[in-house]
Amino acid sequence: MAMSGGIDSSVAAILLLEQGYELVGVTFRTFDSIKESCLAREKGCCSVESIMEAKHLAEQLGFEHHILDYRQIFRDTVIRNFVDEYMQGRTPNPCVLCNSHIKWGELVRAAKEYNCEYIATGHYARIAEYNGHIYLQTAADTRKDQTYFLWMLTEENLRQTIFPLGSLTKTEVRKIAAEHGFEKLSKKTESQEICFVPDNDYRSFLSEQGCRFTAGNYVDKEGNTLGKHEGYPNYTIGQRKGLGIAFGEPRYVSRIDAGRNEVTLASHDDLYANRIKAMNVRIRDREWLHDDPQVEVRIRYRSQAVPACIEEQSSDKTQLCVATNIPVWGVTPGQSLVIYKNGLVVGGGIIAESE
């Protein structure tokens, strides 16, 4: 049972115990932050307080608990990728990589070590079987659905995974915590920030990791110079505030060219696109999508899934292009393009570009 010290994984543990499972709790130590704000906000991955809360809850519920030190592998995979992607002019989603490499990489190995048949987490997701394949299925609580972050999980991963909260709403989860005497836990706040980035200031974090930014040019979509920026890693697609340059009307970051150290600024409407190209693609059942290429896609965690059609796939199957039925705004290279069909996650990839 992966435990962060938060309400979701704690209630998941409570439910599994009630269902008769024998639990071994594990909490990951992935990153040590020296910033007090990290502890104050009770962020699971870098808060020693949260780690000890998880251990204490396991003791209260009567099952063993282990703290697993994954700091080096977390740094070598998740943080390294995070830094590299920004320096390539993309905006990464570290949770996707952490889930596939840490939570369903190292956690699987830990399960074998502790003789556990299954692994469980507090994610809001479900598992379904269709046409001989095992899929992620969207959670009952669509507002909390976390399948977007889990699209890289393999069928083998899912066959040994349990998501106890998949059919519950967040309100129901809080109620369960309160009913079991964990009143403080039921009222615990959540953070949407990146767990290893103090104060959600990724620019300072990149500087601390040794990244150096050089001033470059803002340009318009025709390539005309508009002014100077402070270095392309400081910007993300769709950004409007903090540009340090004024116009008669709002301008947004529409493109980042790391090679030229250029940041393109455009109007709001210029950021709409309806063709999205993705790389590092994984598809569960290619025949199904070949026969019926109509799907839904999400381009970020909080975005609505929109109808789309898979237009083409590369010969090596690692790239594809989808056309959305309606234009989507702010498609961001480095983020995940997650593909759904009938509420099932049928695949995904990393966004490379859009038009």
C-alpha positions as a Markdown table, in Angstrom:
| # | Residue | x | y | z |
|---|---|---|---|---|
| 1 | Met | 0.0 | 0.0 | 0.0 |
| 2 | Ala | 1.7 | 3.2 | -1.2 |
| 3 | Met | 1.1 | 5.8 | 1.5 |
| 4 | Ser | 1.8 | 9.5 | 1.3 |
| 5 | Gly | 0.3 | 10.6 | 4.6 |
| 6 | Gly | -2.6 | 12.2 | 2.9 |
| 7 | Ile | -6.3 | 11.4 | 3.0 |
| 8 | Asp | -6.6 | 9.4 | -0.2 |
| 9 | Ser | -4.0 | 6.8 | 0.4 |
| 10 | Ser | -5.0 | 6.6 | 4.1 |
| 11 | Val | -8.7 | 5.9 | 3.2 |
| 12 | Ala | -7.6 | 3.4 | 0.6 |
| 13 | Ala | -5.7 | 1.5 | 3.3 |
| 14 | Ile | -8.8 | 1.6 | 5.6 |
| 15 | Leu | -11.0 | 0.2 | 2.8 |
| 16 | Leu | -8.6 | -2.6 | 1.9 |
| 17 | Leu | -8.3 | -3.7 | 5.6 |
| 18 | Glu | -12.1 | -3.8 | 5.8 |
| 19 | Gln | -12.1 | -6.0 | 2.7 |
| 20 | Gly | -9.8 | -8.5 | 4.3 |
| 21 | Tyr | -6.5 | -7.7 | 2.7 |
| 22 | Glu | -3.2 | -7.9 | 4.6 |
| 23 | Leu | -1.3 | -4.7 | 4.1 |
| 24 | Val | 2.3 | -3.7 | 4.0 |
| 25 | Gly | 2.6 | 0.1 | 3.9 |
| 26 | Val | 5.4 | 1.9 | 2.1 |
| 27 | Thr | 6.2 | 5.6 | 1.8 |
| 28 | Phe | 8.7 | 7.0 | -0.6 |
| 29 | Arg | 11.4 | 9.4 | 0.3 |
| 30 | Thr | 12.1 | 11.0 | -3.0 |
| 31 | Phe | 13.3 | 14.6 | -2.4 |
| 32 | Asp | 14.6 | 16.6 | 0.5 |
| 33 | Ser | 13.7 | 20.3 | 0.4 |
| 34 | Ile | 15.3 | 22.8 | 2.6 |
| 35 | Lys | 12.4 | 25.3 | 2.2 |
| 36 | Glu | 10.1 | 25.5 | 5.2 |
| 37 | Ser | 7.1 | 26.2 | 2.9 |
| 38 | Cys | 7.4 | 22.6 | 1.7 |
| 39 | Leu | 6.8 | 21.3 | 5.2 |
| 40 | Ala | 4.1 | 23.9 | 6.0 |
| 41 | Arg | 2.0 | 22.8 | 3.0 |
| 42 | Glu | 2.3 | 19.1 | 3.9 |
| 43 | Lys | 3.4 | 18.0 | 0.5 |
| 44 | Gly | 3.9 | 14.3 | 0.5 |
| 45 | Cys | 7.0 | 13.8 | -1.6 |
| 46 | Cys | 9.3 | 16.2 | 0.3 |
| 47 | Ser | 7.7 | 16.5 | 3.7 |
| 48 | Val | 9.2 | 14.5 | 6.5 |
| 49 | Glu | 6.1 | 15.3 | 8.5 |
| 50 | Ser | 3.9 | 13.5 | 5.9 |
| 51 | Ile | 6.2 | 10.5 | 5.9 |
| 52 | Met | 5.8 | 10.2 | 9.7 |
| 53 | Glu | 2.1 | 10.7 | 9.5 |
| 54 | Ala | 1.9 | 7.8 | 7.1 |
| 55 | Lys | 3.9 | 5.6 | 9.4 |
| 56 | His | 1.8 | 6.6 | 12.4 |
| 57 | Leu | -1.4 | 5.9 | 10.6 |
| 58 | Ala | -0.1 | 2.4 | 9.7 |
| 59 | Glu | 0.7 | 1.8 | 13.3 |
| 60 | Gln | -2.8 | 2.9 | 14.3 |
| 61 | Leu | -4.4 | 0.5 | 11.8 |
| 62 | Gly | -2.1 | -2.3 | 12.8 |
| 63 | Phe | 0.0 | -3.1 | 9.8 |
| 64 | Glu | 3.7 | -2.9 | 9.1 |
| 65 | His | 5.2 | 0.2 | 7.3 |
| 66 | His | 8.5 | 0.9 | 5.6 |
| 67 | Ile | 10.1 | 4.1 | 4.4 |
| 68 | Leu | 11.8 | 3.5 | 1.1 |
| 69 | Asp | 14.7 | 5.8 | 0.1 |
| 70 | Tyr | 14.3 | 6.5 | -3.6 |
| 71 | Arg | 16.1 | 9.9 | -3.7 |
| 72 | Gln | 18.8 | 8.9 | -6.1 |
| 73 | Ile | 16.6 | 7.2 | -8.6 |
| 74 | Phe | 14.1 | 10.0 | -8.4 |
| 75 | Arg | 16.8 | 12.5 | -9.1 |
| 76 | Asp | 18.3 | 10.4 | -11.9 |
| 77 | Thr | 14.9 | 10.0 | -13.6 |
| 78 | Val | 12.1 | 12.4 | -12.7 |
| 79 | Ile | 14.2 | 15.5 | -11.8 |
| 80 | Arg | 16.7 | 14.9 | -14.6 |
| 81 | Asn | 13.9 | 14.7 | -17.1 |
| 82 | Phe | 12.2 | 17.8 | -15.6 |
| 83 | Val | 15.4 | 19.9 | -16.0 |
| 84 | Asp | 16.2 | 18.5 | -19.5 |
| 85 | Glu | 12.7 | 19.1 | -20.8 |
| 86 | Tyr | 12.7 | 22.7 | -19.8 |
| 87 | Met | 16.1 | 23.2 | -21.3 |
| 88 | Gln | 14.7 | 21.8 | -24.6 |
| 89 | Gly | 12.0 | 24.4 | -24.5 |
| 90 | Arg | 9.2 | 22.0 | -23.4 |
| 91 | Thr | 7.0 | 21.9 | -20.3 |
| 92 | Pro | 7.3 | 18.5 | -18.6 |
| 93 | Asn | 4.7 | 16.7 | -16.5 |
| 94 | Pro | 6.9 | 15.0 | -13.8 |
| 95 | Cys | 3.9 | 13.1 | -12.2 |
| 96 | Val | 3.5 | 11.0 | -15.4 |
| 97 | Leu | 7.1 | 9.8 | -15.3 |
| 98 | Cys | 7.1 | 9.3 | -11.5 |
| 99 | Asn | 4.1 | 7.1 | -11.7 |
| 100 | Ser | 5.6 | 4.8 | -14.4 |
| 101 | His | 9.2 | 4.7 | -13.1 |
| 102 | Ile | 8.9 | 5.1 | -9.3 |
| 103 | Lys | 5.4 | 4.1 | -8.2 |
| 104 | Trp | 5.0 | 1.3 | -10.7 |
| 105 | Gly | 8.7 | 0.6 | -11.1 |
| 106 | Glu | 10.3 | 0.6 | -7.8 |
| 107 | Leu | 7.0 | -0.2 | -6.0 |
| 108 | Val | 6.6 | -3.4 | -8.0 |
| 109 | Arg | 10.1 | -4.5 | -6.9 |
| 110 | Ala | 9.2 | -3.6 | -3.3 |
| 111 | Ala | 6.0 | -5.7 | -3.5 |
| 112 | Lys | 8.0 | -8.7 | -4.5 |
| 113 | Glu | 10.5 | -8.2 | -1.7 |
| 114 | Tyr | 7.6 | -8.0 | 0.9 |
| 115 | Asn | 5.8 | -11.0 | -0.7 |
| 116 | Cys | 2.8 | -8.9 | -1.8 |
| 117 | Glu | 0.5 | -10.1 | -4.6 |
| 118 | Tyr | -0.9 | -6.6 | -5.3 |
| 119 | Ile | 0.0 | -3.0 | -5.1 |
| 120 | Ala | -2.5 | -0.3 | -4.2 |
| 121 | Thr | -2.6 | 3.5 | -4.3 |
| 122 | Gly | -5.0 | 6.3 | -3.5 |
| 123 | His | -5.4 | 7.4 | -7.1 |
| 124 | Tyr | -8.9 | 8.1 | -8.4 |
| 125 | Ala | -8.9 | 5.6 | -11.3 |
| 126 | Arg | -10.5 | 2.3 | -12.1 |
| 127 | Ile | -9.4 | -0.8 | -14.1 |
| 128 | Ala | -11.5 | -2.5 | -16.7 |
| 129 | Glu | -11.1 | -5.4 | -19.2 |
| 130 | Tyr | -12.2 | -5.1 | -22.8 |
| 131 | Asn | -11.5 | -7.2 | -25.8 |
| 132 | Gly | -8.8 | -9.2 | -24.1 |
| 133 | His | -6.9 | -6.1 | -22.8 |
| 134 | Ile | -6.7 | -4.5 | -19.4 |
| 135 | Tyr | -7.3 | -0.7 | -19.4 |
| 136 | Leu | -7.4 | 2.2 | -17.1 |
| 137 | Gln | -10.9 | 3.5 | -16.8 |
| 138 | Thr | -11.9 | 7.0 | -15.7 |
| 139 | Ala | -12.9 | 7.4 | -12.1 |
| 140 | Ala | -16.5 | 7.8 | -10.9 |
| 141 | Asp | -15.6 | 11.3 | -9.6 |
| 142 | Thr | -14.7 | 13.0 | -12.9 |
| 143 | Arg | -13.5 | 16.1 | -11.0 |
| 144 | Lys | -10.8 | 14.0 | -9.3 |
| 145 | Asp | -10.1 | 11.5 | -12.1 |
| 146 | Gln | -6.3 | 10.9 | -12.3 |
| 147 | Thr | -6.0 | 8.6 | -15.3 |
| 148 | Tyr | -4.3 | 11.5 | -17.1 |
| 149 | Phe | -1.2 | 11.0 | -14.9 |
| 150 | Leu | -1.3 | 7.2 | -15.2 |
| 151 | Trp | -1.4 | 6.6 | -19.0 |
| 152 | Met | 2.0 | 5.1 | -19.1 |
| 153 | Leu | 1.1 | 2.1 | -16.9 |
| 154 | Thr | 1.3 | -1.2 | -18.7 |
| 155 | Glu | -1.2 | -4.1 | -18.7 |
| 156 | Glu | 1.2 | -6.0 | -16.5 |
| 157 | Asn | 1.2 | -3.0 | -14.0 |
| 158 | Leu | -2.6 | -2.9 | -14.0 |
| 159 | Arg | -3.1 | -6.7 | -13.5 |
| 160 | Gln | -1.5 | -6.4 | -10.1 |
| 161 | Thr | -2.9 | -3.0 | -9.1 |
| 162 | Ile | -5.9 | -2.1 | -6.9 |
| 163 | Phe | -7.5 | 1.4 | -6.9 |
| 164 | Pro | -9.8 | 1.4 | -3.8 |
| 165 | Leu | -11.1 | 4.9 | -4.5 |
| 166 | Gly | -12.0 | 4.6 | -8.1 |
| 167 | Ser | -15.7 | 4.3 | -7.5 |
| 168 | Leu | -15.9 | 7.0 | -4.8 |
| 169 | Thr | -16.2 | 10.8 | -4.8 |
| 170 | Lys | -13.8 | 13.0 | -2.8 |
| 171 | Thr | -16.7 | 13.9 | -0.5 |
| 172 | Glu | -17.3 | 10.2 | 0.3 |
| 173 | Val | -13.6 | 9.7 | 1.0 |
| 174 | Arg | -13.6 | 12.6 | 3.5 |
| 175 | Lys | -16.7 | 11.1 | 5.1 |
| 176 | Ile | -15.0 | 7.7 | 5.5 |
| 177 | Ala | -12.0 | 9.3 | 7.2 |
| 178 | Ala | -14.2 | 11.2 | 9.6 |
| 179 | Glu | -16.3 | 8.1 | 10.4 |
| 180 | His | -13.2 | 6.1 | 11.3 |
| 181 | Gly | -12.0 | 8.7 | 13.8 |
| 182 | Phe | -9.5 | 10.6 | 11.5 |
| 183 | Glu | -11.2 | 13.9 | 11.8 |
| 184 | Lys | -8.0 | 15.9 | 11.2 |
| 185 | Leu | -7.2 | 13.8 | 8.2 |
| 186 | Ser | -10.6 | 14.3 | 6.7 |
| 187 | Lys | -10.1 | 18.1 | 6.6 |
| 188 | Lys | -6.5 | 18.0 | 5.3 |
| 189 | Thr | -5.9 | 20.4 | 2.4 |
| 190 | Glu | -4.4 | 19.4 | -0.9 |
| 191 | Ser | -1.7 | 20.9 | -3.0 |
| 192 | Gln | -1.7 | 20.9 | -6.8 |
| 193 | Glu | 1.9 | 22.0 | -6.9 |
| 194 | Ile | 4.9 | 20.0 | -8.1 |
| 195 | Cys | 6.0 | 18.1 | -5.0 |
| 196 | Phe | 9.8 | 18.7 | -5.3 |
| 197 | Val | 9.6 | 22.4 | -6.4 |
| 198 | Pro | 9.4 | 24.7 | -3.3 |
| 199 | Asp | 6.8 | 27.5 | -3.5 |
| 200 | Asn | 5.9 | 26.2 | -7.0 |
| 201 | Asp | 8.8 | 28.3 | -8.3 |
| 202 | Tyr | 10.3 | 26.1 | -11.0 |
| 203 | Arg | 12.5 | 28.9 | -12.3 |
| 204 | Ser | 14.4 | 29.1 | -9.0 |
| 205 | Phe | 14.5 | 25.3 | -8.9 |
| 206 | Leu | 16.1 | 25.2 | -12.3 |
| 207 | Ser | 18.7 | 27.7 | -11.2 |
| 208 | Glu | 19.5 | 25.6 | -8.2 |
| 209 | Gln | 20.0 | 22.6 | -10.5 |
| 210 | Gly | 22.7 | 24.5 | -12.3 |
| 211 | Cys | 20.7 | 25.9 | -15.2 |
| 212 | Arg | 21.8 | 29.2 | -16.6 |
| 213 | Phe | 19.5 | 31.5 | -18.6 |
| 214 | Thr | 20.6 | 33.9 | -21.3 |
| 215 | Ala | 18.5 | 36.8 | -22.5 |
| 216 | Gly | 17.0 | 36.4 | -26.0 |
| 217 | Asn | 14.4 | 37.9 | -28.3 |
| 218 | Tyr | 10.7 | 38.0 | -28.2 |
| 219 | Val | 9.4 | 37.7 | -31.7 |
| 220 | Asp | 6.0 | 37.8 | -33.3 |
| 221 | Lys | 4.7 | 34.9 | -35.5 |
| 222 | Glu | 6.3 | 36.5 | -38.6 |
| 223 | Gly | 9.7 | 36.5 | -36.8 |
| 224 | Asn | 9.9 | 40.2 | -36.2 |
| 225 | Thr | 11.7 | 41.2 | -33.0 |
| 226 | Leu | 9.5 | 42.6 | -30.3 |
| 227 | Gly | 11.9 | 43.0 | -27.4 |
| 228 | Lys | 14.1 | 41.1 | -25.0 |
| 229 | His | 13.2 | 38.2 | -22.6 |
| 230 | Glu | 15.2 | 36.7 | -19.7 |
| 231 | Gly | 15.9 | 33.3 | -21.2 |
| 232 | Tyr | 13.4 | 30.8 | -22.8 |
| 233 | Pro | 13.2 | 28.3 | -19.9 |
| 234 | Asn | 11.4 | 31.0 | -17.9 |
| 235 | Tyr | 8.3 | 30.8 | -20.1 |
| 236 | Thr | 5.6 | 28.3 | -20.9 |
| 237 | Ile | 3.0 | 28.1 | -23.6 |
| 238 | Gly | -0.1 | 30.2 | -22.9 |
| 239 | Gln | 1.8 | 32.5 | -20.4 |
| 240 | Arg | 0.6 | 36.1 | -20.3 |
| 241 | Lys | 1.8 | 37.6 | -17.1 |
| 242 | Gly | 5.4 | 38.2 | -16.2 |
| 243 | Leu | 6.6 | 38.8 | -19.7 |
| 244 | Gly | 8.1 | 42.2 | -18.9 |
| 245 | Ile | 6.9 | 43.8 | -22.1 |
| 246 | Ala | 3.7 | 45.7 | -22.8 |
| 247 | Phe | 1.4 | 45.9 | -25.8 |
| 248 | Gly | -1.9 | 47.5 | -26.6 |
| 249 | Glu | -3.6 | 44.2 | -26.1 |
| 250 | Pro | -2.7 | 40.9 | -24.3 |
| 251 | Arg | 0.0 | 38.8 | -25.8 |
| 252 | Tyr | 0.6 | 35.1 | -24.9 |
| 253 | Val | 3.6 | 32.8 | -25.3 |
| 254 | Ser | 2.8 | 30.7 | -28.4 |
| 255 | Arg | 6.1 | 29.0 | -29.2 |
| 256 | Ile | 9.5 | 28.4 | -27.6 |
| 257 | Asp | 12.5 | 27.9 | -29.7 |
| 258 | Ala | 15.4 | 26.6 | -27.5 |
| 259 | Gly | 17.9 | 26.5 | -30.3 |
| 260 | Arg | 17.4 | 30.2 | -31.2 |
| 261 | Asn | 16.6 | 31.3 | -27.7 |
| 262 | Glu | 13.4 | 32.9 | -29.1 |
| 263 | Val | 10.0 | 33.2 | -27.5 |
| 264 | Thr | 7.1 | 33.9 | -29.9 |
| 265 | Leu | 4.3 | 36.1 | -28.6 |
| 266 | Ala | 0.8 | 36.0 | -30.3 |
| 267 | Ser | -2.8 | 36.9 | -29.7 |
| 268 | His | -5.2 | 34.7 | -27.7 |
| 269 | Asp | -6.8 | 33.3 | -30.8 |
| 270 | Asp | -3.4 | 32.3 | -32.3 |
| 271 | Leu | -3.0 | 29.7 | -29.6 |
| 272 | Tyr | -5.9 | 27.5 | -30.9 |
| 273 | Ala | -4.9 | 24.3 | -32.7 |
| 274 | Asn | -6.7 | 21.3 | -34.0 |
| 275 | Arg | -3.9 | 19.0 | -35.1 |
| 276 | Ile | -1.6 | 17.6 | -32.4 |
| 277 | Lys | 1.5 | 15.5 | -33.0 |
| 278 | Ala | 2.8 | 13.3 | -30.2 |
| 279 | Met | 6.0 | 11.3 | -29.7 |
| 280 | Asn | 7.0 | 8.4 | -27.4 |
| 281 | Val | 3.5 | 7.0 | -28.2 |
| 282 | Arg | 2.1 | 3.9 | -26.5 |
| 283 | Ile | -1.2 | 2.3 | -27.8 |
| 284 | Arg | -2.9 | -0.7 | -26.1 |
| 285 | Asp | -4.8 | -2.1 | -29.0 |
| 286 | Arg | -3.8 | -0.7 | -32.4 |
| 287 | Glu | -6.2 | -2.8 | -34.3 |
| 288 | Trp | -9.2 | -1.4 | -32.4 |
| 289 | Leu | -8.0 | 2.2 | -33.2 |
| 290 | His | -7.2 | 1.3 | -36.8 |
| 291 | Asp | -10.8 | 0.0 | -37.3 |
| 292 | Asp | -12.3 | 2.9 | -35.4 |
| 293 | Pro | -10.0 | 5.9 | -35.1 |
| 294 | Gln | -12.6 | 8.1 | -33.4 |
| 295 | Val | -11.4 | 8.9 | -29.9 |
| 296 | Glu | -11.3 | 11.6 | -27.2 |
| 297 | Val | -8.1 | 13.3 | -26.1 |
| 298 | Arg | -6.9 | 15.4 | -23.2 |
| 299 | Ile | -3.9 | 17.8 | -23.4 |
| 300 | Arg | -3.6 | 18.6 | -19.7 |
| 301 | Tyr | -4.8 | 17.3 | -16.4 |
| 302 | Arg | -7.6 | 19.8 | -15.9 |
| 303 | Ser | -8.7 | 20.0 | -19.5 |
| 304 | Gln | -11.9 | 18.5 | -20.9 |
| 305 | Ala | -11.6 | 15.5 | -23.1 |
| 306 | Val | -12.5 | 16.6 | -26.7 |
| 307 | Pro | -13.5 | 14.4 | -29.6 |
| 308 | Ala | -10.7 | 13.7 | -32.1 |
| 309 | Cys | -9.6 | 11.3 | -34.8 |
| 310 | Ile | -6.3 | 9.6 | -35.1 |
| 311 | Glu | -5.1 | 10.8 | -38.6 |
| 312 | Glu | -1.8 | 9.0 | -39.0 |
| 313 | Gln | 0.9 | 6.9 | -37.2 |
| 314 | Ser | 4.6 | 6.7 | -38.0 |
| 315 | Ser | 5.9 | 3.5 | -39.4 |
| 316 | Asp | 7.7 | 2.7 | -36.2 |
| 317 | Lys | 4.5 | 3.3 | -34.2 |
| 318 | Thr | 6.2 | 5.8 | -31.9 |
| 319 | Gln | 4.6 | 8.9 | -33.3 |
| 320 | Leu | 1.0 | 9.9 | -34.2 |
| 321 | Cys | -1.1 | 12.8 | -35.2 |
| 322 | Val | -4.7 | 13.5 | -34.0 |
| 323 | Ala | -7.2 | 16.0 | -35.3 |
| 324 | Thr | -9.6 | 17.4 | -32.8 |
| 325 | Asn | -13.2 | 18.1 | -33.8 |
| 326 | Ile | -13.0 | 21.5 | -32.1 |
| 327 | Pro | -9.9 | 23.7 | -31.7 |
| 328 | Val | -8.1 | 23.4 | -28.3 |
| 329 | Trp | -6.2 | 26.2 | -26.7 |
| 330 | Gly | -2.6 | 26.3 | -25.5 |
| 331 | Val | -1.3 | 22.9 | -26.6 |
| 332 | Thr | 2.0 | 22.6 | -24.8 |
| 333 | Pro | 5.0 | 20.5 | -26.0 |
| 334 | Gly | 6.2 | 18.2 | -23.2 |
| 335 | Gln | 2.8 | 17.7 | -21.7 |
| 336 | Ser | 0.9 | 14.4 | -22.2 |
| 337 | Leu | -1.6 | 13.7 | -24.9 |
| 338 | Val | -3.8 | 11.1 | -23.4 |
| 339 | Ile | -6.2 | 9.2 | -25.7 |
| 340 | Tyr | -9.6 | 7.9 | -24.4 |
| 341 | Lys | -12.2 | 5.7 | -26.0 |
| 342 | Asn | -15.5 | 4.8 | -24.2 |
| 343 | Gly | -14.0 | 6.0 | -20.9 |
| 344 | Leu | -10.9 | 3.8 | -21.3 |
| 345 | Val | -7.3 | 5.0 | -21.6 |
| 346 | Val | -6.3 | 3.5 | -24.9 |
| 347 | Gly | -2.9 | 5.2 | -25.2 |
| 348 | Gly | -1.0 | 8.4 | -25.0 |
| 349 | Gly | 2.2 | 10.2 | -26.0 |
| 350 | Ile | 4.2 | 13.3 | -25.3 |
| 351 | Ile | 3.1 | 16.4 | -27.2 |
| 352 | Ala | 5.7 | 17.4 | -29.8 |
| 353 | Glu | 3.9 | 20.2 | -31.7 |
| 354 | Ser | 0.6 | 21.4 | -32.9 |
| 355 | Glu | -0.9 | 23.4 | -35.7 |
